[in-house]
Amino acid sequence: MLFEIDATGKSAESAIMHYWATLASSVEGKEFANQIVRGVMNDLEKIDAMIRGVSRNWRLERMARVDRNVIRLATYELIAFEDIPRRVTLNEAVELAKRYGSENSASFVNGVLDRLASDLGKA
């Protein structure tokens, strides 16, 4: 959903409706996924500023769209869900990057998120 918003400029609500109506194979995790998408989009400026702060050698706009949105998702999870351990968030983000990104995506996503999580003091 975040990728679709980034690629098309759709609103969060439009992307959410489109995903669940046409792309989802099950509704497991629907509320959590919707919460993440809405949260990322509501805090997008803050999240992007945080990412820019730890990725000085890579402008956000130059990042691959998959990588950028996986990092956004994980950043929101790091700041919004104190009960989710850092390693769980990072591991899930790396797995998404491996599955949907390029061959270098996993290490790039891991590096950016590791610095961000450290800056946040997330143990």
C-alpha positions in Angstrom: 0.0 0.0 0.0 2.8 2.4 0.8 4.5 1.6 -2.5 1.2 2.3 -4.3 0.8 5.6 -2.6 4.4 6.5 -3.4 4.1 5.5 -7.0 0.7 6.9 -7.8 0.1 9.7 -5.3 -3.1 8.1 -4.2 -4.4 8.9 -0.7 -3.9 6.4 2.1 -7.6 5.6 2.2 -7.7 5.0 -1.5 -4.7 2.7 -1.5 -6.1 0.8 1.5 -9.5 0.3 -0.2 -7.8 -0.8 -3.4 -5.5 -3.3 -1.7 -8.2 -5.1 0.3 -10.7 -5.1 -2.6 -8.3 -6.4 -5.3 -4.9 -7.5 -4.1 -5.3 -9.1 -0.7 -5.6 -12.9 -0.6 -6.7 -12.9 3.0 -7.7 -10.3 5.6 -5.3 -11.6 8.3 -3.6 -8.6 9.8 -5.9 -6.1 8.0 -6.3 -3.7 11.0 -2.6 -3.7 11.8 -1.7 -3.1 8.2 -4.2 -0.3 7.8 -2.9 1.3 11.1 0.7 1.2 9.8 -0.3 2.8 6.4 -2.3 5.5 8.1 0.4 6.1 10.7 3.2 6.4 8.1 1.2 8.8 6.0 0.1 10.9 9.0 3.7 11.1 10.2 5.4 11.1 6.8 7.3 14.4 7.2 8.7 13.3 10.6 9.6 9.8 9.4 11.3 11.1 6.2 13.3 13.6 8.3 14.4 10.8 10.6 15.5 8.7 7.6 17.3 11.6 6.1 19.2 12.1 9.3 20.7 8.7 9.2 21.2 8.2 5.5 23.4 11.2 4.7 25.0 9.5 1.7 21.6 8.6 0.2 19.0 11.2 -0.6 15.5 9.8 0.2 14.4 10.6 -3.3 17.2 8.5 -4.8 16.4 5.4 -2.8 14.7 2.6 -4.6 11.0 2.9 -4.0 10.8 -0.5 -2.3 13.7 0.3 0.0 12.3 3.7 0.9 8.9 2.4 1.8 10.2 -0.6 3.7 12.3 1.8 5.7 9.3 4.1 6.3 7.2 1.2 7.5 9.8 0.0 9.9 10.6 3.5 11.1 6.9 4.0 12.0 6.9 0.7 13.8 10.0 1.6 15.8 8.5 4.9 17.0 4.9 3.8 17.4 5.0 0.3 18.9 7.2 0.2 22.0 6.2 -3.4 22.6 7.7 -4.7 19.3 11.4 -5.5 19.9 13.9 -3.8 17.6 15.3 -7.0 16.2 11.8 -8.1 15.2 11.1 -4.9 13.3 14.6 -5.0 11.6 14.3 -8.7 10.7 10.9 -8.2 9.2 12.0 -5.2 7.2 15.1 -7.1 5.9 12.9 -10.0 4.8 10.6 -7.6 2.9 13.6 -6.0 1.3 14.9 -9.4 0.3 11.6 -10.4 -1.2 10.6 -7.3 -3.0 13.8 -5.3 -3.5 17.1 -5.7 -5.3 20.0 -7.9 -4.3 21.5 -5.0 -2.3 18.2 -3.9 -0.6 18.4 -6.1 2.5 21.8 -4.8 3.6 20.9 -1.2 2.7 17.6 -1.4 4.6 19.3 -3.1 7.6 22.1 -0.4 7.7 19.7 2.5 7.7 17.3 1.0 10.2 20.1 -0.1 12.5 21.4 3.5 12.7 17.9 4.9 13.1 17.0 2.4 15.9 20.2 3.2 17.7 19.5 7.0 17.4 16.0 6.3 18.9 17.6 4.3 21.8 15.5 1.3 20.8 17.0 -1.8 22.5 
